[in-house]
Amino acid sequence: MSVAEVAVLAAGPDRWNILLVERGAGRWALPVGMVRGRGTVVRDVAEQTGLELTGADLRQVPCRAGVVHAGLLPELIPVGGGVRAARWWPLAQAQDLAPDHAAVLRVVADLVPKSVTEAARLRQPVLADATAIVELHQRTVDSAGPRDDDLTDVARYYLDAGGDFVVGSLGGFVLAMGGLRRTVDGAAEVRRMGVHPRWRRRGLGRRVLEHLEHRASALGLTRLVLDTRADQAAAISLYRRSGFTVTGEALVAGVPSVLFEKRL
């Protein structure tokens, strides 16, 4: 069993902030958690700081200084009420406040853009995104399944097959994704649409979908199809607003789903 340092970053009005806890008079440090799964780490953080996270909020990041779990929040969330004093500090000041964590804080500072107002960037994934793509999928569905093989090799299943795949990233964090896979008769299926739960309702899903539509037109495709779970009200609303029409309902991998189509 190991101990992880936990770096929780949050966007403030004009700067990035990081969550620190007081370990002595005037001594600040990163929260820590026992690594027995993400669930135990977030429970430890909640006990120390009063901040309620979920396992979906954190991911392990490479760091020579030790085990580090990092998370990115779109806004500041009130903290306090834990066993230690806790507060948000400007990221730029963190190394002076918590010098024992300097190596970790340097790694963490490289995970976010310099400007807090920078928008997520849509781009094709690189090899280093492989784990983040699979983890994002797991955060947006109840469980992984046998139909998820395409996510471990998006180049083969999408890019090299005449389709497209895009991620929405903010610094070192992958927050959204979506794929375009050719089917038959000039059509393509929109697949793997997903947005990190913390970052929903901020236009990321719409941006990914619009990108895939434009890409489909550039590839000479004339029709898009997709399916989404029947209980995904936000996704269904997005597709309707984007001009998709319902063509039916079906069980997809055993899950009640709504089928959509759009002519380009």
Backbone bond lengths (Angstrom), bond angles and torsions (degrees), N, CA, C in turn:
res aa  C-N    CA-C-N  psi(-1)  N-CA   C-N-CA  omega(-1)  CA-C   N-CA-C  phi
1 M - - - 1.458 - - 1.533 109.27 -
2 S 1.323 116.46 135.20 1.459 120.35 -177.67 1.521 110.16 -122.15
3 V 1.315 114.52 167.89 1.458 121.66 178.92 1.521 108.68 -110.12
4 A 1.319 116.19 132.93 1.465 121.17 179.17 1.518 109.91 -108.91
5 E 1.311 115.53 137.74 1.456 120.43 167.44 1.525 107.25 -82.07
6 V 1.304 116.23 137.89 1.462 121.15 -172.79 1.526 109.16 -115.32
7 A 1.316 115.66 117.93 1.464 122.03 -179.70 1.522 108.54 -109.04
8 V 1.324 116.18 104.27 1.462 121.57 178.73 1.521 108.03 -103.44
9 L 1.317 115.89 117.24 1.460 122.56 -179.50 1.524 109.28 -104.39
10 A 1.314 116.12 147.55 1.460 120.33 178.77 1.519 109.80 -145.16
11 A 1.313 114.75 144.31 1.461 120.73 178.54 1.520 109.91 -81.81
12 G 1.328 115.89 126.81 1.455 121.49 172.08 1.520 109.31 -102.55
13 P 1.324 117.98 -174.88 1.464 120.05 -178.36 1.525 113.83 -58.69
14 D 1.347 116.94 -34.62 1.464 118.71 -174.98 1.524 113.91 -139.82
15 R 1.330 117.90 11.09 1.467 119.13 -177.68 1.526 110.21 -165.00
16 W 1.330 114.11 162.99 1.461 120.73 172.45 1.522 109.57 -83.21
17 N 1.312 115.18 142.56 1.458 121.57 -179.90 1.522 109.80 -124.89
18 I 1.329 116.08 155.85 1.454 121.10 178.72 1.524 109.04 -131.39
19 L 1.312 115.51 144.95 1.455 121.48 -177.47 1.530 110.35 -85.10
20 L 1.338 116.35 124.56 1.461 121.99 177.63 1.525 109.68 -125.87
21 V 1.335 115.19 153.55 1.460 121.18 176.27 1.528 108.63 -119.03
22 E 1.322 115.79 151.50 1.463 120.58 -179.57 1.527 109.51 -88.66
23 R 1.316 116.22 124.51 1.468 120.56 -179.32 1.530 112.15 -107.70
24 G 1.283 117.15 1.05 1.458 122.95 178.02 1.510 106.99 178.86
25 A 1.298 117.08 175.89 1.458 120.07 -178.41 1.526 110.42 -58.85
26 G 1.323 116.12 109.78 1.455 120.54 178.14 1.509 115.16 74.07
27 R 1.339 118.29 8.67 1.468 121.94 -179.89 1.519 108.74 -109.02
28 W 1.315 114.65 120.08 1.458 120.40 -176.63 1.520 110.06 -113.63
29 A 1.332 114.80 152.23 1.461 119.80 -176.54 1.520 109.70 -153.51
30 L 1.317 115.52 165.77 1.456 120.60 172.71 1.527 109.46 -73.16
31 P 1.328 117.87 146.08 1.466 119.39 171.23 1.530 109.42 -62.07
32 V 1.309 116.23 157.22 1.463 120.85 177.43 1.520 108.89 -127.86
33 G 1.331 115.24 158.89 1.457 120.43 178.34 1.507 110.67 -146.96
34 M 1.308 116.50 146.00 1.451 121.48 176.09 1.523 109.00 -76.45
35 V 1.323 116.91 129.83 1.465 121.67 -175.91 1.522 109.25 -87.52
36 R 1.320 114.11 93.60 1.461 121.28 170.98 1.527 107.66 -129.44
37 G 1.337 114.63 32.35 1.457 120.99 -172.12 1.514 108.90 112.75
38 R 1.358 116.26 157.18 1.466 119.59 -177.16 1.524 111.75 -60.54
39 G 1.342 116.22 -31.42 1.450 118.99 -177.80 1.510 112.64 -60.42
40 T 1.335 117.63 -39.77 1.461 119.79 -179.66 1.516 111.11 -72.99
41 V 1.313 117.65 -34.99 1.466 120.28 178.42 1.522 110.25 -62.13
42 V 1.323 117.39 -47.24 1.464 119.19 -177.50 1.527 111.05 -68.95
43 R 1.322 117.84 -31.59 1.467 119.19 175.70 1.527 110.85 -64.93
44 D 1.326 115.84 -41.48 1.466 119.15 178.51 1.524 111.20 -63.84
45 V 1.333 116.69 -40.48 1.465 120.16 178.11 1.526 110.26 -63.51
46 A 1.324 117.16 -42.16 1.464 120.60 179.25 1.523 111.36 -62.18
47 E 1.332 116.79 -40.78 1.463 120.13 179.69 1.525 111.61 -63.89
48 Q 1.329 116.48 -36.05 1.464 120.13 -177.26 1.521 113.02 -81.07
49 T 1.333 116.68 -35.06 1.461 120.02 -168.06 1.520 114.93 -119.89
50 G 1.332 117.54 -18.02 1.451 120.35 -173.32 1.515 113.62 82.41
51 L 1.336 118.05 -0.39 1.460 121.63 -179.84 1.524 109.52 -86.50
52 E 1.323 116.13 121.95 1.459 121.54 -179.42 1.529 109.33 -91.47
53 L 1.318 115.70 109.82 1.456 122.17 175.21 1.520 109.23 -110.21
54 T 1.325 116.03 172.03 1.459 121.50 170.18 1.521 107.60 -121.18
55 G 1.320 116.00 166.42 1.454 119.35 177.59 1.511 112.54 -58.05
56 A 1.334 117.06 -27.61 1.462 120.93 -179.97 1.519 112.55 -68.51
57 D 1.328 117.24 -17.28 1.464 120.26 -177.04 1.522 113.29 -81.03
58 L 1.320 118.10 -16.35 1.461 121.04 -172.90 1.515 111.83 -119.95
59 R 1.312 115.25 148.50 1.461 121.00 170.56 1.519 108.35 -143.01
60 Q 1.320 115.73 151.64 1.460 119.27 178.45 1.515 109.46 -78.19
61 V 1.321 116.21 137.69 1.463 121.35 179.43 1.524 108.87 -119.58
62 P 1.329 116.99 146.04 1.469 119.77 179.96 1.523 111.09 -64.15
63 C 1.310 116.14 131.65 1.462 120.87 178.32 1.519 108.77 -158.38
64 R 1.321 116.72 125.49 1.460 120.91 -179.59 1.523 112.21 -68.72
65 A 1.320 116.43 -20.60 1.464 119.72 -176.32 1.520 112.90 -76.94
66 G 1.334 118.16 -11.85 1.456 120.55 -179.23 1.512 111.53 148.43
67 V 1.326 115.45 -166.43 1.465 121.24 -179.82 1.527 108.73 -82.41
68 V 1.316 115.87 124.58 1.462 121.03 -178.00 1.521 109.27 -129.79
69 H 1.313 116.39 128.06 1.456 122.34 171.76 1.525 107.41 -109.54
70 A 1.319 116.40 131.82 1.465 120.58 -176.80 1.517 110.42 -126.40
71 G 1.315 115.06 149.74 1.452 121.18 176.84 1.511 110.37 -141.99
72 L 1.332 115.75 153.35 1.465 121.57 -178.65 1.520 108.90 -125.74
73 L 1.316 116.68 121.37 1.456 122.52 179.56 1.524 109.66 -107.96
74 P 1.331 117.83 142.90 1.466 120.06 -177.96 1.519 114.25 -76.65
75 E 1.326 117.25 -10.26 1.458 120.43 -179.19 1.523 109.19 -156.63
76 L 1.314 115.49 162.12 1.462 121.07 177.73 1.521 110.03 -73.24
77 I 1.314 116.06 134.04 1.458 122.82 177.79 1.526 107.57 -114.67
78 P 1.329 118.82 133.38 1.467 119.78 -179.42 1.529 111.88 -55.55
79 V 1.320 116.45 138.16 1.461 121.96 177.89 1.526 108.74 -125.48
80 G 1.317 115.72 168.28 1.454 121.28 -177.98 1.517 109.23 123.17
81 G 1.301 115.76 164.89 1.457 119.59 -179.41 1.511 113.20 92.41
82 G 1.339 117.05 -0.26 1.450 120.17 176.03 1.519 110.67 -87.29
83 V 1.320 115.54 -172.04 1.467 119.76 -178.33 1.520 111.68 -74.92
84 R 1.323 117.78 -14.90 1.460 121.58 177.70 1.527 109.60 -123.94
85 A 1.329 115.79 155.39 1.458 119.36 171.99 1.521 108.18 -66.25
86 A 1.308 116.24 136.74 1.464 120.87 -178.41 1.515 109.04 -140.76
87 R 1.325 115.32 148.34 1.461 119.64 176.33 1.522 109.17 -162.38
88 W 1.321 113.47 162.94 1.462 120.38 174.44 1.527 108.40 -85.38
89 W 1.326 115.63 133.75 1.460 121.56 175.63 1.528 109.08 -121.39
90 P 1.332 117.57 148.72 1.470 119.08 173.74 1.527 110.00 -56.92
91 L 1.308 116.60 132.74 1.461 120.52 -178.49 1.526 111.34 -57.68
92 A 1.330 116.67 -35.55 1.466 120.37 -177.91 1.527 112.51 -64.28
93 Q 1.325 117.46 -22.50 1.468 121.09 -179.37 1.523 112.96 -97.21
94 A 1.315 117.36 -6.02 1.462 120.64 -168.25 1.524 113.14 -64.58
95 Q 1.337 117.80 -37.13 1.462 118.65 -177.74 1.525 111.69 -65.18
96 D 1.330 117.65 -32.01 1.462 120.22 176.97 1.529 111.09 -73.92
97 L 1.337 116.47 -34.39 1.458 120.61 -177.88 1.522 112.12 -77.07
98 A 1.328 116.24 -34.07 1.464 121.32 -176.07 1.525 109.46 -129.71
99 P 1.342 118.22 68.75 1.467 120.80 -174.66 1.522 113.64 -62.01
100 D 1.344 117.84 -25.27 1.461 119.91 179.35 1.527 112.05 -66.50
101 H 1.320 116.37 -17.27 1.464 120.90 -177.65 1.527 111.64 -108.70
102 A 1.319 117.49 19.99 1.462 121.09 -172.65 1.522 112.36 -56.23
103 A 1.331 117.39 -43.90 1.467 119.88 -177.59 1.518 111.22 -63.82
104 V 1.328 116.51 -43.00 1.467 120.43 178.70 1.520 110.44 -65.60
105 L 1.311 117.08 -42.32 1.459 120.44 -177.42 1.521 111.98 -65.70
106 R 1.317 117.47 -31.75 1.472 119.39 175.77 1.525 110.24 -65.36
107 V 1.324 116.59 -41.75 1.467 120.30 177.40 1.519 110.38 -63.22
108 V 1.320 116.38 -45.16 1.460 121.42 -177.83 1.526 111.19 -63.90
109 A 1.329 117.02 -40.13 1.466 120.23 -179.06 1.521 111.54 -61.47
110 D 1.325 117.03 -28.44 1.463 120.53 179.28 1.525 112.56 -78.53
111 L 1.331 117.43 -7.49 1.464 120.81 -177.89 1.518 113.07 -84.97
112 V 1.327 117.33 -13.92 1.461 119.82 -176.79 1.523 109.90 -119.66
113 P 1.346 117.45 152.37 1.470 119.86 175.85 1.525 110.37 -64.05
114 K 1.313 115.78 159.50 1.466 119.46 179.08 1.523 111.30 -64.70
115 S 1.333 116.70 -36.26 1.459 120.59 -178.88 1.524 110.30 -100.83
116 V 1.325 116.01 133.29 1.456 120.11 179.60 1.525 111.38 -72.39
117 T 1.326 117.39 -16.30 1.463 120.89 -179.13 1.528 112.88 -89.41
118 E 1.314 117.38 -2.90 1.461 120.18 -178.69 1.527 110.43 -64.75
119 A 1.327 116.42 135.64 1.462 121.16 179.80 1.522 110.40 -83.78
120 A 1.318 115.57 156.53 1.460 120.26 174.89 1.523 109.51 -59.50
121 R 1.314 115.65 143.77 1.465 121.45 -177.43 1.520 109.78 -103.15
122 L 1.331 116.34 131.72 1.462 121.18 175.05 1.519 108.54 -89.84
123 R 1.332 116.12 129.06 1.465 121.00 -177.73 1.518 109.67 -156.51
124 Q 1.314 115.82 162.02 1.454 119.39 172.36 1.527 109.05 -72.31
125 P 1.323 117.60 145.05 1.463 119.76 -178.03 1.519 112.26 -71.36
126 V 1.316 115.18 156.38 1.459 122.84 173.02 1.525 107.29 -114.61
127 L 1.325 115.57 171.33 1.462 120.20 -175.83 1.524 111.98 -56.64
128 A 1.326 116.41 -35.89 1.466 120.25 -178.20 1.526 112.82 -66.59
129 D 1.336 117.89 -14.07 1.463 121.50 179.81 1.523 112.68 -85.85
130 A 1.326 118.56 -5.22 1.466 121.57 -170.31 1.526 112.33 -55.01
131 T 1.315 117.03 -49.96 1.466 119.96 -178.87 1.518 111.11 -65.68
132 A 1.328 117.14 -41.16 1.463 120.76 -178.87 1.524 111.37 -63.46
133 I 1.334 117.72 -35.74 1.464 121.17 179.09 1.520 110.39 -65.08
134 V 1.317 116.72 -47.70 1.467 120.50 179.20 1.527 110.41 -62.68
135 E 1.331 117.02 -42.86 1.463 120.42 -179.61 1.523 111.45 -65.31
136 L 1.333 117.64 -38.95 1.460 119.92 178.08 1.521 110.12 -62.88
137 H 1.325 117.08 -41.98 1.464 120.13 177.06 1.523 110.37 -59.80
138 Q 1.314 117.49 -44.69 1.460 120.79 -179.26 1.523 111.75 -64.91
139 R 1.321 116.97 -28.41 1.464 120.50 178.73 1.524 112.18 -75.83
140 T 1.325 116.82 -20.89 1.456 119.86 -174.90 1.518 113.23 -104.45
141 V 1.338 118.46 -3.09 1.464 122.28 175.97 1.519 108.08 -129.76
142 D 1.325 115.37 168.16 1.460 119.60 -177.96 1.516 112.46 -69.95
143 S 1.341 117.02 -34.97 1.464 120.01 -178.25 1.510 109.20 -163.30
144 A 1.338 115.74 157.79 1.453 120.74 174.39 1.521 109.11 -78.40
145 G 1.318 116.24 158.10 1.460 119.30 -178.72 1.508 111.70 -145.59
146 P 1.334 115.83 -178.81 1.461 119.86 -176.89 1.514 113.75 -67.73
147 R 1.351 117.54 -14.91 1.458 120.29 -179.30 1.527 111.61 -88.35
148 D 1.317 117.92 12.00 1.458 121.11 -174.44 1.519 113.64 -99.32
149 D 1.341 117.83 10.77 1.460 120.24 -176.52 1.521 112.37 -60.69
150 D 1.334 116.98 -31.27 1.462 119.73 -177.19 1.526 112.49 -62.42
151 L 1.321 117.39 -24.94 1.460 120.19 -177.48 1.519 112.81 -74.57
152 T 1.315 117.38 -19.70 1.463 119.99 179.09 1.518 112.08 -84.59
153 D 1.335 117.32 -8.96 1.469 120.77 179.75 1.525 108.89 -151.41
154 V 1.332 116.44 69.50 1.463 119.85 -175.91 1.526 111.80 -66.52
155 A 1.318 117.77 -27.39 1.465 119.30 177.93 1.519 110.35 -61.94
156 R 1.308 116.74 -45.58 1.466 120.80 -178.21 1.526 111.85 -68.78
157 Y 1.320 117.38 -46.62 1.461 121.08 -172.12 1.526 113.03 -81.67
158 Y 1.313 118.18 -22.65 1.459 120.62 -175.25 1.530 112.60 -122.02
159 L 1.310 117.65 -65.16 1.460 121.07 -171.54 1.520 111.91 -65.47
160 D 1.329 117.59 -47.80 1.465 120.76 -178.22 1.522 112.34 -77.08
161 A 1.333 116.78 -10.34 1.464 120.84 -178.82 1.526 111.88 -99.35
162 G 1.332 116.55 15.92 1.456 120.14 176.57 1.511 114.60 83.92
163 G 1.331 117.35 14.77 1.454 121.02 177.76 1.515 111.08 -111.39
164 D 1.307 116.21 -143.57 1.462 120.41 179.97 1.523 108.51 -156.16
165 F 1.313 115.19 158.84 1.463 121.62 172.41 1.518 106.24 -148.83
166 V 1.320 115.60 137.21 1.456 119.76 -175.94 1.527 109.24 -137.29
167 V 1.322 115.18 145.28 1.460 120.35 171.99 1.520 108.59 -118.95
168 G 1.316 115.49 150.34 1.454 122.01 172.29 1.512 107.99 -104.26
169 S 1.317 117.11 111.43 1.462 120.48 -174.85 1.521 110.87 -119.24
170 L 1.311 114.58 145.81 1.457 122.13 173.99 1.514 106.14 -124.05
171 G 1.321 115.81 105.85 1.451 119.43 -172.22 1.517 110.04 60.57
172 G 1.327 116.75 -126.14 1.452 121.05 -178.74 1.506 114.54 -93.08
173 F 1.320 118.13 12.73 1.461 121.74 -177.69 1.528 110.55 -111.42
174 V 1.323 116.90 128.54 1.462 122.62 174.68 1.525 107.45 -90.74
175 L 1.329 116.49 117.59 1.462 122.06 -172.54 1.516 113.66 -109.99
176 A 1.327 117.73 -18.91 1.460 120.67 -177.43 1.517 109.02 -153.65
177 M 1.341 115.80 162.26 1.462 119.27 178.55 1.520 109.63 -162.99
178 G 1.322 115.09 165.19 1.454 121.64 175.05 1.513 109.83 -173.57
179 G 1.331 116.02 150.58 1.456 120.59 -177.66 1.514 112.29 -128.65
180 L 1.316 114.87 159.96 1.459 123.50 179.25 1.521 107.25 -130.28
181 R 1.331 116.11 117.05 1.460 120.42 -175.71 1.525 109.82 -124.39
182 R 1.328 115.80 124.60 1.462 120.74 -179.85 1.523 110.80 -61.78
183 T 1.337 115.11 143.59 1.464 120.24 173.78 1.529 108.20 -117.51
184 V 1.319 118.38 -105.44 1.466 121.32 -179.35 1.522 109.25 -137.06
185 D 1.325 115.19 162.77 1.469 121.68 172.15 1.527 113.05 53.80
186 G 1.326 116.77 45.12 1.451 120.28 176.02 1.507 114.85 71.09
187 A 1.325 116.84 19.90 1.461 121.01 -179.00 1.525 110.47 -110.24
188 A 1.315 115.09 164.72 1.465 121.14 175.03 1.519 108.34 -146.13
189 E 1.314 114.86 152.78 1.459 121.08 178.32 1.523 109.69 -102.99
190 V 1.315 116.00 129.76 1.460 121.40 172.26 1.525 107.14 -82.01
191 R 1.324 115.97 122.26 1.459 120.85 -173.77 1.532 111.00 -131.45
192 R 1.305 113.32 160.16 1.468 122.00 171.07 1.526 113.67 57.30
193 M 1.331 115.88 31.91 1.458 118.64 173.57 1.526 108.92 -67.17
194 G 1.312 116.35 126.33 1.455 119.01 179.24 1.514 111.60 -159.89
195 V 1.316 115.70 144.41 1.464 122.53 176.11 1.527 107.59 -131.15
196 H 1.318 116.24 136.07 1.463 120.66 178.32 1.531 109.30 -53.41
197 P 1.337 117.89 134.02 1.471 120.38 -176.16 1.522 114.44 -50.93
198 R 1.321 118.36 -38.69 1.470 120.66 -179.47 1.523 112.65 -68.91
199 W 1.320 117.05 -21.27 1.462 120.92 -171.44 1.524 112.93 -110.16
200 R 1.323 117.09 15.67 1.460 120.31 177.63 1.523 110.73 -76.49
201 R 1.329 114.65 163.39 1.473 122.77 -179.81 1.528 112.08 62.15
202 R 1.320 116.00 31.97 1.465 121.81 176.82 1.530 111.21 -126.56
203 G 1.330 116.16 16.01 1.455 120.61 175.37 1.513 115.69 85.55
204 L 1.334 118.50 0.96 1.463 119.89 -177.23 1.521 111.81 -68.35
205 G 1.334 116.88 -43.93 1.458 119.75 179.26 1.517 111.72 -60.97
206 R 1.328 116.36 -42.57 1.466 120.24 178.59 1.523 110.76 -61.92
207 R 1.327 117.56 -41.99 1.469 120.51 -179.79 1.526 111.49 -63.82
208 V 1.326 116.55 -42.30 1.466 119.76 178.82 1.524 110.03 -63.38
209 L 1.330 117.19 -45.00 1.461 120.75 -178.84 1.524 111.02 -63.38
210 E 1.329 117.67 -43.59 1.465 120.35 178.49 1.524 110.94 -62.27
211 H 1.323 117.00 -40.35 1.464 120.26 177.43 1.522 110.62 -59.68
212 L 1.326 117.06 -45.43 1.465 120.22 -178.30 1.528 111.19 -65.98
213 E 1.323 117.25 -36.57 1.469 120.05 177.01 1.525 110.68 -63.90
214 H 1.317 117.18 -46.11 1.465 120.45 179.28 1.524 110.78 -63.19
215 R 1.313 116.16 -39.45 1.459 120.17 179.04 1.521 110.83 -65.77
216 A 1.326 116.79 -39.80 1.464 120.34 178.56 1.525 110.90 -62.04
217 S 1.324 116.59 -43.04 1.466 119.81 178.07 1.519 110.87 -62.52
218 A 1.343 116.78 -41.34 1.463 120.40 179.21 1.523 111.94 -64.18
219 L 1.322 116.77 -28.61 1.464 121.31 178.92 1.524 112.52 -84.20
220 G 1.330 116.77 -0.55 1.453 120.55 178.80 1.511 114.47 82.54
221 L 1.313 117.49 15.53 1.462 121.01 179.19 1.525 109.85 -81.46
222 T 1.313 116.23 150.01 1.462 120.31 -173.60 1.522 113.90 -116.01
223 R 1.315 117.10 -8.38 1.468 119.06 -175.94 1.527 109.72 -151.87
224 L 1.330 115.47 139.56 1.458 121.70 175.43 1.523 109.46 -117.04
225 V 1.308 116.36 140.65 1.460 121.80 173.97 1.527 107.84 -127.89
226 L 1.311 115.55 155.57 1.464 120.19 176.15 1.518 108.90 -162.43
227 D 1.309 115.20 164.75 1.461 120.51 171.82 1.517 108.75 -135.14
228 T 1.314 115.32 152.33 1.457 120.80 175.93 1.512 108.69 -144.25
229 R 1.303 116.47 153.87 1.453 120.73 -178.84 1.523 110.91 -59.79
230 A 1.322 115.85 143.09 1.458 120.58 -176.51 1.524 112.66 -65.07
231 D 1.335 117.12 -21.07 1.466 119.53 -179.62 1.527 112.83 -91.81
232 Q 1.328 117.74 4.72 1.466 121.46 -179.61 1.530 109.85 -93.00
233 A 1.327 115.82 77.21 1.466 120.41 -174.53 1.523 112.29 -61.16
234 A 1.330 117.66 -40.18 1.464 120.19 -178.30 1.522 110.92 -65.24
235 A 1.329 117.27 -42.06 1.463 120.53 179.21 1.523 110.92 -65.56
236 I 1.326 116.66 -43.12 1.467 120.46 178.84 1.526 110.18 -60.03
237 S 1.330 116.82 -42.93 1.463 120.52 178.25 1.523 111.18 -62.65
238 L 1.334 117.22 -42.26 1.464 121.01 178.80 1.519 110.89 -59.58
239 Y 1.316 117.50 -46.49 1.462 120.16 -177.19 1.525 111.07 -66.85
240 R 1.314 117.82 -39.04 1.470 120.03 177.14 1.530 110.44 -62.83
241 R 1.326 116.69 -45.52 1.467 120.24 -179.67 1.519 111.57 -64.77
242 S 1.312 116.93 -25.43 1.462 121.53 -178.24 1.524 112.67 -89.13
243 G 1.328 117.06 7.25 1.456 120.14 174.59 1.513 115.55 93.14
244 F 1.313 118.24 7.65 1.461 120.82 175.69 1.530 109.11 -80.99
245 T 1.316 116.23 145.99 1.457 121.81 177.71 1.521 109.88 -115.61
246 V 1.323 115.41 146.66 1.464 120.73 179.52 1.522 109.19 -75.53
247 T 1.330 115.74 130.46 1.469 120.72 178.82 1.520 112.41 -111.11
248 G 1.316 117.53 -6.78 1.457 119.42 178.95 1.515 111.97 158.96
249 E 1.311 114.24 -174.04 1.456 122.02 176.56 1.520 108.32 -131.53
250 A 1.329 116.22 152.15 1.465 120.04 -178.22 1.518 109.27 -162.21
251 L 1.324 115.30 164.63 1.452 121.07 169.85 1.521 107.70 -88.70
252 V 1.314 116.75 119.95 1.463 122.06 177.89 1.527 107.04 -114.23
253 A 1.327 115.97 114.68 1.473 121.24 -174.36 1.523 110.44 54.92
254 G 1.341 115.35 35.55 1.452 120.33 177.52 1.511 115.28 81.40
255 V 1.342 117.61 5.19 1.467 121.98 -176.46 1.529 109.54 -112.51
256 P 1.339 119.43 128.33 1.463 120.75 176.34 1.527 110.73 -57.00
257 S 1.334 115.74 126.39 1.464 120.55 -173.61 1.514 110.73 -136.97
258 V 1.329 115.08 157.06 1.462 122.89 175.93 1.521 107.90 -105.93
259 L 1.341 116.36 134.97 1.461 122.18 -178.56 1.524 109.75 -101.23
260 F 1.330 116.54 137.62 1.464 122.43 -177.95 1.522 110.45 -128.14
261 E 1.347 113.90 159.05 1.466 120.81 175.91 1.524 108.58 -147.91
262 K 1.338 115.36 150.12 1.461 120.34 174.04 1.519 109.09 -145.30
263 R 1.326 115.55 129.81 1.464 121.48 174.40 1.520 108.99 -85.75
264 L 1.316 116.00 135.03 1.461 120.85 -178.76 1.521 110.94 -97.41
